[in-house]
Amino acid sequence: MNFAHGRFRLPFSLVVYLLWAAITIPGGIWLSGGQKQSLIEGLSRGPLWNVVAAFFFLVAVILVTGWRDLRFEVPKPMSSLRIMWLPGLYILMFLGLAAVIGLPPLHLMLMILLSTVFVGLSEETMFRGILFQALRTRVKLWPAMIWTSVLFGSVHILNALTTGELLNAMLQAFTATLSGFAFMAILVRTGSIWPAIIYHALWDFGTFSISASNQLGVEVPGGDVGDWAFLLPVVLVLPHFFYGVYLLRNVRNDDVLSPEWLCDH
C-alpha cells in the first residue's frame, strides 16, 4: 500500500492513531453504558474489550500495510536486557506494595492481568511502534522520541471522558509522558519492542492492583492509602524518567538505530 509508505506514512499513521483512539476511548464509554466509572470499576465487570479490539485493529493495519520495521524481534544483543534492572525493581516494589496493602480478589486480579497485557500490547504497538517509526521518516531521532512520548501522555487526558475525573486524567497524562520516555529508551537500547511491551503491562498490573486495593477500602498497615496514593505516581515516575534520559545519554539525532549501532552502545 503506497499511501502507507514513504512521505505518506506519517499522515497515514496519524489517521490510524485517531481510529485507534476512537476504538479505545469511545469504545470504553459504550461498554460502560455511558456511565462514569473508574478503571477498576470497569475491570470488575470484565476485560477491557475496547482495548482488545484496538490492539487487533492495529494487527490488521500492520498485516495490510506490510510494515516490518516496528521492532517485533528479539533484543540485539541479548545482553542489552541488563538495562532492565531498574524496571525489574519497580515491578517488585509495586507487587510487594500491593501484597502489603492486601491483594484484590482473585477474579479481579485475573481481569487486571488480562487487560493490562492488552494495554501494553496496544499502546506500545501504537506509540513506540507505528507512530515512532512514522515520525522517523520526517524528523530526527530526538524530536521523534519526544513527540512520541508527548502524544502517548496526552491521549490519557481522554480517560476523563470515562471516569469523569479531569484532574486525575491530567496527572495520568503527565506521568505517562515521563514513563513513555523510559519505554522509548528501552526500545532504543534493546532494539526490540517486546521488553517495553512486557514492562508496560507489568507496570500497569502492579499499579492497577494497588489502585484496586485502595478503591476496595483495604486497610493499610501503618497509614491511610488515601494520604499517599494520589502522589505515588508522581514520586515514583521521576526516577523512571531520569533513568530513561540516562539510557539515551549517548544517542544523537543522526544515529541510525541498527543492530550494529546498538551493539556498540
PyRosetta script that sets phi, psi and omega in degrees:
from pyrosetta import init, pose_from_sequence

init()
pose = pose_from_sequence("MNFAHGRFRLPFSLVVYLLWAAITIPGGIWLSGGQKQSLIEGLSRGPLWNVVAAFFFLVAVILVTGWRDLRFEVPKPMSSLRIMWLPGLYILMFLGLAAVIGLPPLHLMLMILLSTVFVGLSEETMFRGILFQALRTRVKLWPAMIWTSVLFGSVHILNALTTGELLNAMLQAFTATLSGFAFMAILVRTGSIWPAIIYHALWDFGTFSISASNQLGVEVPGGDVGDWAFLLPVVLVLPHFFYGVYLLRNVRNDDVLSPEWLCDH")
pose.set_psi(1, 106.2)
pose.set_omega(1, -174.7)
pose.set_phi(2, -62.6)
pose.set_psi(2, -33.5)
pose.set_omega(2, -177.7)
pose.set_phi(3, -72.0)
pose.set_psi(3, -8.1)
pose.set_omega(3, 177.7)
pose.set_phi(4, -101.5)
pose.set_psi(4, 7.8)
pose.set_omega(4, -177.1)
pose.set_phi(5, -133.6)
pose.set_psi(5, 172.7)
pose.set_omega(5, 177.4)
pose.set_phi(6, 60.3)
pose.set_psi(6, -140.0)
pose.set_omega(6, -175.6)
pose.set_phi(7, -70.5)
pose.set_psi(7, -14.3)
pose.set_omega(7, 179.8)
pose.set_phi(8, -89.5)
pose.set_psi(8, -6.3)
pose.set_omega(8, -172.9)
pose.set_phi(9, -64.2)
pose.set_psi(9, -43.5)
pose.set_omega(9, -178.0)
pose.set_phi(10, -64.8)
pose.set_psi(10, -51.4)
pose.set_omega(10, 178.3)
pose.set_phi(11, -60.6)
pose.set_psi(11, -37.2)
pose.set_omega(11, 177.3)
pose.set_phi(12, -63.3)
pose.set_psi(12, -42.2)
pose.set_omega(12, -179.9)
pose.set_phi(13, -65.7)
pose.set_psi(13, -33.8)
pose.set_omega(13, 176.6)
pose.set_phi(14, -67.0)
pose.set_psi(14, -35.3)
pose.set_omega(14, 174.5)
pose.set_phi(15, -65.1)
pose.set_psi(15, -43.3)
pose.set_omega(15, 176.4)
pose.set_phi(16, -58.7)
pose.set_psi(16, -42.2)
pose.set_omega(16, 178.7)
pose.set_phi(17, -59.9)
pose.set_psi(17, -45.3)
pose.set_omega(17, 180.0)
pose.set_phi(18, -64.3)
pose.set_psi(18, -40.5)
pose.set_omega(18, 178.1)
pose.set_phi(19, -67.2)
pose.set_psi(19, -40.1)
pose.set_omega(19, 177.5)
pose.set_phi(20, -61.0)
pose.set_psi(20, -44.7)
pose.set_omega(20, 179.0)
pose.set_phi(21, -64.3)
pose.set_psi(21, -36.3)
pose.set_omega(21, 179.4)
pose.set_phi(22, -66.1)
pose.set_psi(22, -35.4)
pose.set_omega(22, 176.9)
pose.set_phi(23, -72.4)
pose.set_psi(23, -40.9)
pose.set_omega(23, -173.7)
pose.set_phi(24, -72.6)
pose.set_psi(24, -51.1)
pose.set_omega(24, -173.2)
pose.set_phi(25, -83.8)
pose.set_psi(25, -61.2)
pose.set_omega(25, 177.1)
pose.set_phi(26, -59.4)
pose.set_psi(26, -30.0)
pose.set_omega(26, 176.4)
pose.set_phi(27, -61.9)
pose.set_psi(27, -39.1)
pose.set_omega(27, 177.0)
pose.set_phi(28, -66.5)
pose.set_psi(28, -37.5)
pose.set_omega(28, 177.6)
pose.set_phi(29, -64.0)
pose.set_psi(29, -42.0)
pose.set_omega(29, -179.9)
pose.set_phi(30, -64.0)
pose.set_psi(30, -42.7)
pose.set_omega(30, -179.1)
pose.set_phi(31, -65.0)
pose.set_psi(31, -30.0)
pose.set_omega(31, 179.9)
pose.set_phi(32, -84.2)
pose.set_psi(32, -0.6)
pose.set_omega(32, -178.2)
pose.set_phi(33, 71.8)
pose.set_psi(33, 21.9)
pose.set_omega(33, 179.8)
pose.set_phi(34, 81.0)
pose.set_psi(34, 3.3)
pose.set_omega(34, -179.6)
pose.set_phi(35, -88.4)
pose.set_psi(35, 142.0)
pose.set_omega(35, 175.5)
pose.set_phi(36, -72.3)
pose.set_psi(36, 130.7)
pose.set_omega(36, 179.3)
pose.set_phi(37, -154.3)
pose.set_psi(37, 153.3)
pose.set_omega(37, 176.0)
pose.set_phi(38, -73.8)
pose.set_psi(38, 164.5)
pose.set_omega(38, 178.7)
pose.set_phi(39, -61.0)
pose.set_psi(39, -40.6)
pose.set_omega(39, -179.1)
pose.set_phi(40, -66.1)
pose.set_psi(40, -38.1)
pose.set_omega(40, 176.4)
pose.set_phi(41, -62.3)
pose.set_psi(41, -39.3)
pose.set_omega(41, 177.0)
pose.set_phi(42, -65.3)
pose.set_psi(42, -41.8)
pose.set_omega(42, -179.7)
pose.set_phi(43, -66.6)
pose.set_psi(43, -29.0)
pose.set_omega(43, 179.9)
pose.set_phi(44, -66.7)
pose.set_psi(44, -17.0)
pose.set_omega(44, 179.7)
pose.set_phi(45, -96.9)
pose.set_psi(45, -7.1)
pose.set_omega(45, 179.2)
pose.set_phi(46, 141.7)
pose.set_psi(46, 178.9)
pose.set_omega(46, -178.8)
pose.set_phi(47, -61.2)
pose.set_psi(47, 159.2)
pose.set_omega(47, 176.5)
pose.set_phi(48, -82.3)
pose.set_psi(48, 84.4)
pose.set_omega(48, -174.2)
pose.set_phi(49, -64.7)
pose.set_psi(49, -26.7)
pose.set_omega(49, 176.3)
pose.set_phi(50, -64.4)
pose.set_psi(50, -37.1)
pose.set_omega(50, 178.1)
pose.set_phi(51, -69.6)
pose.set_psi(51, -40.6)
pose.set_omega(51, 177.1)
pose.set_phi(52, -61.0)
pose.set_psi(52, -45.7)
pose.set_omega(52, -179.7)
pose.set_phi(53, -63.9)
pose.set_psi(53, -39.2)
pose.set_omega(53, 179.4)
pose.set_phi(54, -63.5)
pose.set_psi(54, -39.7)
pose.set_omega(54, 178.7)
pose.set_phi(55, -64.4)
pose.set_psi(55, -46.5)
pose.set_omega(55, -178.6)
pose.set_phi(56, -69.3)
pose.set_psi(56, -25.4)
pose.set_omega(56, 170.4)
pose.set_phi(57, -61.3)
pose.set_psi(57, -44.3)
pose.set_omega(57, 178.7)
pose.set_phi(58, -65.6)
pose.set_psi(58, -38.6)
pose.set_omega(58, 177.1)
pose.set_phi(59, -59.3)
pose.set_psi(59, -43.7)
pose.set_omega(59, 179.2)
pose.set_phi(60, -63.2)
pose.set_psi(60, -41.8)
pose.set_omega(60, 178.9)
pose.set_phi(61, -61.3)
pose.set_psi(61, -45.3)
pose.set_omega(61, -178.7)
pose.set_phi(62, -63.7)
pose.set_psi(62, -40.8)
pose.set_omega(62, 179.6)
pose.set_phi(63, -65.7)
pose.set_psi(63, -39.5)
pose.set_omega(63, -178.4)
pose.set_phi(64, -72.2)
pose.set_psi(64, -42.2)
pose.set_omega(64, -177.3)
pose.set_phi(65, -77.8)
pose.set_psi(65, -25.0)
pose.set_omega(65, -178.0)
pose.set_phi(66, 75.0)
pose.set_psi(66, 22.6)
pose.set_omega(66, 178.1)
pose.set_phi(67, -63.8)
pose.set_psi(67, 127.0)
pose.set_omega(67, -178.0)
pose.set_phi(68, -121.9)
pose.set_psi(68, 12.2)
pose.set_omega(68, -176.2)
pose.set_phi(69, -114.8)
pose.set_psi(69, 24.7)
pose.set_omega(69, -176.4)
pose.set_phi(70, -89.9)
pose.set_psi(70, 7.6)
pose.set_omega(70, 173.2)
pose.set_phi(71, 68.4)
pose.set_psi(71, 32.6)
pose.set_omega(71, 171.6)
pose.set_phi(72, -84.0)
pose.set_psi(72, 74.2)
pose.set_omega(72, -175.8)
pose.set_phi(73, -150.5)
pose.set_psi(73, 169.8)
pose.set_omega(73, -179.4)
pose.set_phi(74, -71.4)
pose.set_psi(74, 151.0)
pose.set_omega(74, 177.6)
pose.set_phi(75, -58.8)
pose.set_psi(75, 141.5)
pose.set_omega(75, 179.9)
pose.set_phi(76, -132.0)
pose.set_psi(76, 114.8)
pose.set_omega(76, -6.7)
pose.set_phi(77, -79.4)
pose.set_psi(77, 166.0)
pose.set_omega(77, 179.8)
pose.set_phi(78, -62.3)
pose.set_psi(78, -26.2)
pose.set_omega(78, 178.8)
pose.set_phi(79, -64.8)
pose.set_psi(79, -16.2)
pose.set_omega(79, 178.3)
pose.set_phi(80, -64.8)
pose.set_psi(80, -18.2)
pose.set_omega(80, 179.7)
pose.set_phi(81, -67.9)
pose.set_psi(81, -8.5)
pose.set_omega(81, 176.7)
pose.set_phi(82, -62.4)
pose.set_psi(82, -23.6)
pose.set_omega(82, 179.3)
pose.set_phi(83, -68.8)
pose.set_psi(83, -9.3)
pose.set_omega(83, -177.1)
pose.set_phi(84, -82.9)
pose.set_psi(84, 10.0)
pose.set_omega(84, -178.0)
pose.set_phi(85, -64.1)
pose.set_psi(85, -42.1)
pose.set_omega(85, 179.3)
pose.set_phi(86, -70.1)
pose.set_psi(86, -46.4)
pose.set_omega(86, 173.5)
pose.set_phi(87, -54.1)
pose.set_psi(87, -38.6)
pose.set_omega(87, 178.4)
pose.set_phi(88, -62.5)
pose.set_psi(88, -39.6)
pose.set_omega(88, 177.2)
pose.set_phi(89, -65.2)
pose.set_psi(89, -39.2)
pose.set_omega(89, 177.0)
pose.set_phi(90, -58.4)
pose.set_psi(90, -47.6)
pose.set_omega(90, -177.2)
pose.set_phi(91, -63.7)
pose.set_psi(91, -43.9)
pose.set_omega(91, 177.9)
pose.set_phi(92, -61.1)
pose.set_psi(92, -39.2)
pose.set_omega(92, 179.6)
pose.set_phi(93, -65.4)
pose.set_psi(93, -45.9)
pose.set_omega(93, 179.8)
pose.set_phi(94, -60.5)
pose.set_psi(94, -48.1)
pose.set_omega(94, -177.2)
pose.set_phi(95, -68.0)
pose.set_psi(95, -36.9)
pose.set_omega(95, 176.8)
pose.set_phi(96, -64.8)
pose.set_psi(96, -40.5)
pose.set_omega(96, 178.9)
pose.set_phi(97, -65.4)
pose.set_psi(97, -40.9)
pose.set_omega(97, 177.7)
pose.set_phi(98, -62.4)
pose.set_psi(98, -38.2)
pose.set_omega(98, 179.5)
pose.set_phi(99, -67.5)
pose.set_psi(99, -38.8)
pose.set_omega(99, 179.4)
pose.set_phi(100, -66.6)
pose.set_psi(100, -43.1)
pose.set_omega(100, 179.3)
pose.set_phi(101, -64.2)
pose.set_psi(101, -40.5)
pose.set_omega(101, -175.2)
pose.set_phi(102, 123.0)
pose.set_psi(102, 111.0)
pose.set_omega(102, -174.8)
pose.set_phi(103, -65.5)
pose.set_psi(103, 146.4)
pose.set_omega(103, 175.4)
pose.set_phi(104, -64.4)
pose.set_psi(104, 169.3)
pose.set_omega(104, 176.6)
pose.set_phi(105, -56.3)
pose.set_psi(105, 153.0)
pose.set_omega(105, -174.6)
pose.set_phi(106, -57.4)
pose.set_psi(106, -42.6)
pose.set_omega(106, -177.7)
pose.set_phi(107, -63.7)
pose.set_psi(107, -36.2)
pose.set_omega(107, 178.3)
pose.set_phi(108, -71.4)
pose.set_psi(108, -38.6)
pose.set_omega(108, 176.6)
pose.set_phi(109, -60.0)
pose.set_psi(109, -40.9)
pose.set_omega(109, 179.8)
pose.set_phi(110, -66.7)
pose.set_psi(110, -39.1)
pose.set_omega(110, 177.4)
pose.set_phi(111, -64.7)
pose.set_psi(111, -40.5)
pose.set_omega(111, 178.0)
pose.set_phi(112, -63.5)
pose.set_psi(112, -44.7)
pose.set_omega(112, -179.1)
pose.set_phi(113, -62.6)
pose.set_psi(113, -48.7)
pose.set_omega(113, -179.4)
pose.set_phi(114, -60.4)
pose.set_psi(114, -45.0)
pose.set_omega(114, -176.5)
pose.set_phi(115, -70.0)
pose.set_psi(115, -39.6)
pose.set_omega(115, -178.5)
pose.set_phi(116, -70.9)
pose.set_psi(116, -28.0)
pose.set_omega(116, 173.0)
pose.set_phi(117, -59.8)
pose.set_psi(117, -45.3)
pose.set_omega(117, -179.4)
pose.set_phi(118, -74.7)
pose.set_psi(118, -29.1)
pose.set_omega(118, 173.7)
pose.set_phi(119, -62.6)
pose.set_psi(119, -47.2)
pose.set_omega(119, 178.1)
pose.set_phi(120, -59.7)
pose.set_psi(120, -46.0)
pose.set_omega(120, 179.3)
pose.set_phi(121, -62.8)
pose.set_psi(121, -47.1)
pose.set_omega(121, -174.4)
pose.set_phi(122, -69.1)
pose.set_psi(122, -50.0)
pose.set_omega(122, -174.7)
pose.set_phi(123, -71.4)
pose.set_psi(123, -39.7)
pose.set_omega(123, 179.0)
pose.set_phi(124, -68.3)
pose.set_psi(124, -39.3)
pose.set_omega(124, 177.4)
pose.set_phi(125, -62.7)
pose.set_psi(125, -40.8)
pose.set_omega(125, -178.1)
pose.set_phi(126, -69.9)
pose.set_psi(126, -46.6)
pose.set_omega(126, -170.9)
pose.set_phi(127, -93.9)
pose.set_psi(127, -62.8)
pose.set_omega(127, -178.8)
pose.set_phi(128, -72.8)
pose.set_psi(128, -13.9)
pose.set_omega(128, 176.4)
pose.set_phi(129, -97.9)
pose.set_psi(129, -81.7)
pose.set_omega(129, -171.1)
pose.set_phi(130, -65.5)
pose.set_psi(130, -53.8)
pose.set_omega(130, -174.8)
pose.set_phi(131, -68.5)
pose.set_psi(131, -42.2)
pose.set_omega(131, -179.1)
pose.set_phi(132, -61.5)
pose.set_psi(132, -47.2)
pose.set_omega(132, -179.6)
pose.set_phi(133, -66.5)
pose.set_psi(133, -33.1)
pose.set_omega(133, 176.9)
pose.set_phi(134, -68.4)
pose.set_psi(134, -42.3)
pose.set_omega(134, 177.8)
pose.set_phi(135, -62.8)
pose.set_psi(135, -32.6)
pose.set_omega(135, -179.8)
pose.set_phi(136, -66.0)
pose.set_psi(136, -17.3)
pose.set_omega(136, 177.1)
pose.set_phi(137, -79.7)
pose.set_psi(137, -12.4)
pose.set_omega(137, -175.5)
pose.set_phi(138, -121.0)
pose.set_psi(138, -32.1)
pose.set_omega(138, -174.9)
pose.set_phi(139, -128.7)
pose.set_psi(139, 168.0)
pose.set_omega(139, 179.6)
pose.set_phi(140, -72.6)
pose.set_psi(140, 174.8)
pose.set_omega(140, -170.3)
pose.set_phi(141, -61.7)
pose.set_psi(141, -52.0)
pose.set_omega(141, -176.7)
pose.set_phi(142, -63.4)
pose.set_psi(142, -45.8)
pose.set_omega(142, 174.7)
pose.set_phi(143, -59.0)
pose.set_psi(143, -36.1)
pose.set_omega(143, 178.8)
pose.set_phi(144, -64.3)
pose.set_psi(144, -42.1)
pose.set_omega(144, 179.1)
pose.set_phi(145, -66.5)
pose.set_psi(145, -41.4)
pose.set_omega(145, -179.0)
pose.set_phi(146, -67.2)
pose.set_psi(146, -46.9)
pose.set_omega(146, 179.7)
pose.set_phi(147, -62.8)
pose.set_psi(147, -38.9)
pose.set_omega(147, 178.2)
pose.set_phi(148, -60.8)
pose.set_psi(148, -44.3)
pose.set_omega(148, -179.0)
pose.set_phi(149, -67.5)
pose.set_psi(149, -39.6)
pose.set_omega(149, 179.0)
pose.set_phi(150, -66.4)
pose.set_psi(150, -43.6)
pose.set_omega(150, 178.3)
pose.set_phi(151, -63.6)
pose.set_psi(151, -39.7)
pose.set_omega(151, 177.6)
pose.set_phi(152, -61.6)
pose.set_psi(152, -45.2)
pose.set_omega(152, -179.6)
pose.set_phi(153, -67.9)
pose.set_psi(153, -44.5)
pose.set_omega(153, -173.5)
pose.set_phi(154, -64.6)
pose.set_psi(154, -30.7)
pose.set_omega(154, -178.2)
pose.set_phi(155, -65.3)
pose.set_psi(155, -22.1)
pose.set_omega(155, -179.5)
pose.set_phi(156, -70.5)
pose.set_psi(156, -17.7)
pose.set_omega(156, 175.8)
pose.set_phi(157, -61.2)
pose.set_psi(157, -29.8)
pose.set_omega(157, -179.1)
pose.set_phi(158, -65.9)
pose.set_psi(158, -14.2)
pose.set_omega(158, 176.6)
pose.set_phi(159, -60.9)
pose.set_psi(159, -21.1)
pose.set_omega(159, 178.1)
pose.set_phi(160, -62.3)
pose.set_psi(160, -24.8)
pose.set_omega(160, 179.2)
pose.set_phi(161, -66.7)
pose.set_psi(161, -29.2)
pose.set_omega(161, -179.7)
pose.set_phi(162, -97.4)
pose.set_psi(162, -31.8)
pose.set_omega(162, -177.7)
pose.set_phi(163, -94.9)
pose.set_psi(163, -24.6)
pose.set_omega(163, -176.2)
pose.set_phi(164, 76.2)
pose.set_psi(164, 10.4)
pose.set_omega(164, -177.4)
pose.set_phi(165, -116.1)
pose.set_psi(165, 89.9)
pose.set_omega(165, -175.2)
pose.set_phi(166, -65.7)
pose.set_psi(166, -42.1)
pose.set_omega(166, -178.3)
pose.set_phi(167, -60.8)
pose.set_psi(167, -45.2)
pose.set_omega(167, 178.7)
pose.set_phi(168, -64.4)
pose.set_psi(168, -36.6)
pose.set_omega(168, 179.1)
pose.set_phi(169, -66.8)
pose.set_psi(169, -38.7)
pose.set_omega(169, 177.7)
pose.set_phi(170, -66.8)
pose.set_psi(170, -39.6)
pose.set_omega(170, 176.6)
pose.set_phi(171, -62.9)
pose.set_psi(171, -43.2)
pose.set_omega(171, 179.0)
pose.set_phi(172, -63.9)
pose.set_psi(172, -37.4)
pose.set_omega(172, 178.4)
pose.set_phi(173, -63.6)
pose.set_psi(173, -41.3)
pose.set_omega(173, 178.9)
pose.set_phi(174, -64.2)
pose.set_psi(174, -50.0)
pose.set_omega(174, -178.2)
pose.set_phi(175, -68.0)
pose.set_psi(175, -33.2)
pose.set_omega(175, 178.7)
pose.set_phi(176, -67.8)
pose.set_psi(176, -35.5)
pose.set_omega(176, 176.7)
pose.set_phi(177, -61.6)
pose.set_psi(177, -45.1)
pose.set_omega(177, 179.4)
pose.set_phi(178, -67.5)
pose.set_psi(178, -43.4)
pose.set_omega(178, 178.0)
pose.set_phi(179, -64.8)
pose.set_psi(179, -36.7)
pose.set_omega(179, 179.2)
pose.set_phi(180, -59.4)
pose.set_psi(180, -32.5)
pose.set_omega(180, 178.3)
pose.set_phi(181, -69.0)
pose.set_psi(181, -35.5)
pose.set_omega(181, 176.1)
pose.set_phi(182, -67.4)
pose.set_psi(182, -42.1)
pose.set_omega(182, 176.2)
pose.set_phi(183, -60.7)
pose.set_psi(183, -38.1)
pose.set_omega(183, 179.0)
pose.set_phi(184, -63.3)
pose.set_psi(184, -42.6)
pose.set_omega(184, 179.9)
pose.set_phi(185, -63.4)
pose.set_psi(185, -38.7)
pose.set_omega(185, 178.7)
pose.set_phi(186, -63.8)
pose.set_psi(186, -41.7)
pose.set_omega(186, 176.5)
pose.set_phi(187, -60.3)
pose.set_psi(187, -47.8)
pose.set_omega(187, -176.8)
pose.set_phi(188, -63.8)
pose.set_psi(188, -43.3)
pose.set_omega(188, -174.0)
pose.set_phi(189, -78.1)
pose.set_psi(189, -28.1)
pose.set_omega(189, -179.5)
pose.set_phi(190, -97.1)
pose.set_psi(190, -18.0)
pose.set_omega(190, -177.9)
pose.set_phi(191, 72.3)
pose.set_psi(191, 14.4)
pose.set_omega(191, -177.9)
pose.set_phi(192, -140.2)
pose.set_psi(192, 144.8)
pose.set_omega(192, 178.1)
pose.set_phi(193, -84.8)
pose.set_psi(193, -16.0)
pose.set_omega(193, -175.5)
pose.set_phi(194, -63.1)
pose.set_psi(194, -45.2)
pose.set_omega(194, 178.0)
pose.set_phi(195, -58.4)
pose.set_psi(195, -38.1)
pose.set_omega(195, 178.5)
pose.set_phi(196, -66.8)
pose.set_psi(196, -39.7)
pose.set_omega(196, 178.5)
pose.set_phi(197, -62.1)
pose.set_psi(197, -49.2)
pose.set_omega(197, -177.4)
pose.set_phi(198, -64.0)
pose.set_psi(198, -44.5)
pose.set_omega(198, 179.7)
pose.set_phi(199, -64.0)
pose.set_psi(199, -43.4)
pose.set_omega(199, 179.0)
pose.set_phi(200, -58.5)
pose.set_psi(200, -45.9)
pose.set_omega(200, -179.3)
pose.set_phi(201, -63.6)
pose.set_psi(201, -43.2)
pose.set_omega(201, -179.6)
pose.set_phi(202, -69.9)
pose.set_psi(202, -36.4)
pose.set_omega(202, 176.4)
pose.set_phi(203, -58.9)
pose.set_psi(203, -49.5)
pose.set_omega(203, 179.9)
pose.set_phi(204, -65.6)
pose.set_psi(204, -38.5)
pose.set_omega(204, 178.8)
pose.set_phi(205, -60.2)
pose.set_psi(205, -44.5)
pose.set_omega(205, 179.6)
pose.set_phi(206, -66.0)
pose.set_psi(206, -47.4)
pose.set_omega(206, -177.3)
pose.set_phi(207, -70.4)
pose.set_psi(207, -36.9)
pose.set_omega(207, 178.0)
pose.set_phi(208, -67.2)
pose.set_psi(208, -35.1)
pose.set_omega(208, 178.9)
pose.set_phi(209, -64.8)
pose.set_psi(209, -41.4)
pose.set_omega(209, 176.6)
pose.set_phi(210, -63.7)
pose.set_psi(210, -44.9)
pose.set_omega(210, -179.8)
pose.set_phi(211, -62.7)
pose.set_psi(211, -38.7)
pose.set_omega(211, 179.5)
pose.set_phi(212, -63.7)
pose.set_psi(212, -42.4)
pose.set_omega(212, 178.0)
pose.set_phi(213, -62.5)
pose.set_psi(213, -40.1)
pose.set_omega(213, 179.3)
pose.set_phi(214, -62.8)
pose.set_psi(214, -47.8)
pose.set_omega(214, -177.1)
pose.set_phi(215, -70.1)
pose.set_psi(215, -24.6)
pose.set_omega(215, 177.8)
pose.set_phi(216, -81.8)
pose.set_psi(216, -3.0)
pose.set_omega(216, 176.1)
pose.set_phi(217, 75.2)
pose.set_psi(217, 30.0)
pose.set_omega(217, 179.3)
pose.set_phi(218, -70.5)
pose.set_psi(218, 136.7)
pose.set_omega(218, 178.3)
pose.set_phi(219, -68.3)
pose.set_psi(219, 135.1)
pose.set_omega(219, 178.3)
pose.set_phi(220, -103.3)
pose.set_psi(220, 124.5)
pose.set_omega(220, 177.9)
pose.set_phi(221, -59.1)
pose.set_psi(221, 120.7)
pose.set_omega(221, 173.7)
pose.set_phi(222, 88.6)
pose.set_psi(222, 7.4)
pose.set_omega(222, 178.6)
pose.set_phi(223, 171.0)
pose.set_psi(223, 177.7)
pose.set_omega(223, -179.2)
pose.set_phi(224, -99.8)
pose.set_psi(224, 127.3)
pose.set_omega(224, -179.9)
pose.set_phi(225, -56.6)
pose.set_psi(225, -39.6)
pose.set_omega(225, -176.0)
pose.set_phi(226, -62.0)
pose.set_psi(226, -22.0)
pose.set_omega(226, -178.5)
pose.set_phi(227, -69.5)
pose.set_psi(227, -28.2)
pose.set_omega(227, -173.1)
pose.set_phi(228, -127.7)
pose.set_psi(228, -12.7)
pose.set_omega(228, -174.2)
pose.set_phi(229, -62.4)
pose.set_psi(229, -36.5)
pose.set_omega(229, -177.9)
pose.set_phi(230, -67.1)
pose.set_psi(230, -35.4)
pose.set_omega(230, -178.0)
pose.set_phi(231, -86.1)
pose.set_psi(231, -15.2)
pose.set_omega(231, -175.3)
pose.set_phi(232, -55.7)
pose.set_psi(232, -45.8)
pose.set_omega(232, 179.7)
pose.set_phi(233, -60.1)
pose.set_psi(233, -40.5)
pose.set_omega(233, -178.5)
pose.set_phi(234, -66.7)
pose.set_psi(234, -44.9)
pose.set_omega(234, -178.4)
pose.set_phi(235, -62.8)
pose.set_psi(235, -41.4)
pose.set_omega(235, -173.6)
pose.set_phi(236, -83.3)
pose.set_psi(236, -25.9)
pose.set_omega(236, -172.6)
pose.set_phi(237, -79.8)
pose.set_psi(237, -23.2)
pose.set_omega(237, -177.5)
pose.set_phi(238, -64.8)
pose.set_psi(238, -47.4)
pose.set_omega(238, 174.2)
pose.set_phi(239, -60.3)
pose.set_psi(239, -34.5)
pose.set_omega(239, 176.8)
pose.set_phi(240, -59.0)
pose.set_psi(240, -46.7)
pose.set_omega(240, 179.5)
pose.set_phi(241, -65.5)
pose.set_psi(241, -47.9)
pose.set_omega(241, -178.4)
pose.set_phi(242, -63.8)
pose.set_psi(242, -32.4)
pose.set_omega(242, 175.9)
pose.set_phi(243, -65.2)
pose.set_psi(243, -39.8)
pose.set_omega(243, 176.1)
pose.set_phi(244, -61.3)
pose.set_psi(244, -42.8)
pose.set_omega(244, 177.0)
pose.set_phi(245, -61.4)
pose.set_psi(245, -42.0)
pose.set_omega(245, 178.9)
pose.set_phi(246, -61.6)
pose.set_psi(246, -42.8)
pose.set_omega(246, -179.6)
pose.set_phi(247, -62.6)
pose.set_psi(247, -27.7)
pose.set_omega(247, -176.5)
pose.set_phi(248, -99.1)
pose.set_psi(248, 13.8)
pose.set_omega(248, -172.8)
pose.set_phi(249, -61.2)
pose.set_psi(249, -29.6)
pose.set_omega(249, -177.7)
pose.set_phi(250, -100.7)
pose.set_psi(250, 3.5)
pose.set_omega(250, -177.7)
pose.set_phi(251, -83.4)
pose.set_psi(251, 129.9)
pose.set_omega(251, 179.5)
pose.set_phi(252, -112.9)
pose.set_psi(252, 162.9)
pose.set_omega(252, -177.8)
pose.set_phi(253, -59.9)
pose.set_psi(253, -32.7)
pose.set_omega(253, -174.9)
pose.set_phi(254, -95.0)
pose.set_psi(254, 9.2)
pose.set_omega(254, 178.7)
pose.set_phi(255, -70.6)
pose.set_psi(255, 141.5)
pose.set_omega(255, 173.5)
pose.set_phi(256, -103.7)
pose.set_psi(256, 120.5)
pose.set_omega(256, -172.2)
pose.set_phi(257, -83.9)
pose.set_psi(257, 64.9)
pose.set_omega(257, 176.1)
pose.set_phi(258, -88.7)
pose.set_psi(258, 162.0)
pose.set_omega(258, 176.1)
pose.set_phi(259, -55.5)
pose.set_psi(259, -34.8)
pose.set_omega(259, 180.0)
pose.set_phi(260, -65.5)
pose.set_psi(260, -43.0)
pose.set_omega(260, 178.0)
pose.set_phi(261, -62.2)
pose.set_psi(261, -43.2)
pose.set_omega(261, -177.5)
pose.set_phi(262, -63.8)
pose.set_psi(262, -37.0)
pose.set_omega(262, 179.0)
pose.set_phi(263, -62.9)
pose.set_psi(263, -32.7)
pose.set_omega(263, -177.5)
pose.set_phi(264, -83.4)
pose.set_psi(264, -8.5)
pose.set_omega(264, -175.6)
pose.set_phi(265, -123.2)
pose.dump_pdb("model.pdb")
